[in-house]
Amino acid sequence: MTLDDLGECIREKLIESKLMDIVCRDQVEKYYYEQRISFDTAVISQIIMTEYGAIRELMYCIEEGGDFYTFASQYSLDEP
């Protein structure tokens, strides 16, 4: 990569960043104000299991894109 290539790459990233700021700024603020009540809470889940094989299988499912919250509500020995 030459110095000119680097300069062009930085220029493109800067233009992209400025464009995203202009296009999205109003949308982000609007979304935040419409959804701000939902940002005041959090849902925390944990999975408590005793069998090692089941734990490994569940970890694999989560790593492959499974929904942690759904698995926690279905398989955890902990009370919700």
C-alpha positions, 0 to 999 in steps of 0.5 A: 500500500502506498502513501497515496493509497492510504490517504485515499482509504482514509478519505473514503472512510471519513466521507462515509463517516460524515455521511452516516452521521448526517443520514442517521443522526435524526433517526437515532435521536428519534428512536431513542426518544421513542424507546427511552423507557425500554432503556431503563430496564434490563433482563438478566438470565442465567442457566444453572445445570448440574449435568456436564454433558447437558451443559456442553451441549447447551453451550454448543447450541448457544455458540451456534446462534441459539437464543440464550434467554429461551434456553435459560427459561427452558433448561435452567434449574434456577427459579425465574 
